[in-house]
Amino acid sequence: MVGARSRQNVAMRVIVIGLGEVGQNIGRTLSADRHDVTIVDRDGSRVESMQGDIDVMLVAGNGASPKFLQEIGASGADLLCAVTDSDEANVIAALAAHQLGTARTVARVRDPDYFGDGDSFARESLGIDFVINPEHATAEDLAEAILLPGAVHVEHFAHGRASIAEIALTDRSPLVGSPLRERKAPRPNSVVGIIREGRTLAAEPGYRPKQGDHLLVAAGREDIEATVAYIAGRRTKVDDVVIFGAGRIGLPLAHHLEASRGPRVTLMERDAERARTVAERLGSTTVLHEQGVGKEAFLAHGVENADAFVACAGDDRSNLLAALHAKQAGAELCLAVVSREEFVPLVDALGIDAAFSPRLVTAEAILRAVGGESVQAMHLMIGGGEILEVLAAPGCRAEGRTIEQANAMATTHIAALVRDGRVVIPTDNDRIAADDRVLAFSPRRGVQDLRRTFGAA
């Protein structure tokens, strides 16, 4: 089984169906972790052009064909990930692989009509272990960030008991200019990472944050709101949100915000027919048909008064341009959805507060499947680095070790422990106990060190 192979740190055999941005990202990540990866794509010219650019086996063929999957050894694979642009092809590939004997299967499915809000039907009736809807997951992440004033991103771990927030520092933050070791902590928290000029770094006690830095801060779920408000230097309620783009992310985001009964929501859509359709499906949201992305068009609709602006149309260039113009117009928090990795450096260069990537949402779910039993949850950061929740197995190398020793063994930075349902912000001298849920931050990617440190012997 996959879990047994993972516990022994044996390289896994992984088949990826689809050589797009997501497939390439998964292939590079798993290959760097020394897994045996084969990527399949129907487009022979794409396969040929990518030869030598990625350290995996590339094969041209129909990944939805049971006969073809059998030919490339799906019966002996540990994991199959179907991430083409076709929901149908992904479902068929995962079903076929399951029937052939692949240990685990993952399918990217964007249309919610297939499986509804959960994947229990896919798992229990069809044998597909994970169904990923990256756009819906991205919408949920955006809603979490908007509803936590002062944060540009927040992730919850350990069944919602612990949180790690990314906080943008302004001139109002009390941490600007002072060493982290001297910071006050009105609520228990841990600063574990810093994002500066697009680079993700580990937080050291002597580091002096400056305006524009983003800090990664861990706290208990009940403490995260007060912690973010203190570090950000404000507790501003988000009353008005403008969403640009009513597609696969914009519509579910509006639904999430309506359900929260919090901010007033305005949704801008360039396609008139789509705007009419969306308006019929939403309740309190104001839907506008607006084709322009310029500053003047935004000012005409009061974007300058928005507490949060989200650009989530189907095109990265339009999203970046819209977020930039919203920022220039005066919107407080400006977020953009960026799917292609080549556009990521522009986010910081343009002064946009944060970017969200459906591509990374898909990669997170797949890497979680590869991580085995010890890896409980994972968050990949768009500028590099990752946050993981790992379970300290009885008898693991870290058991009984201090936090400082465990950090050195796993080449990571432990942000929090969840022990017997209680969140602990540890000191260097606290010790790891069996069955602890460990929240760890690493400025680089790869879970092998963590698995060796916290996994079963």
Disulfide bonds with the S-S distance in Angstrom:
none
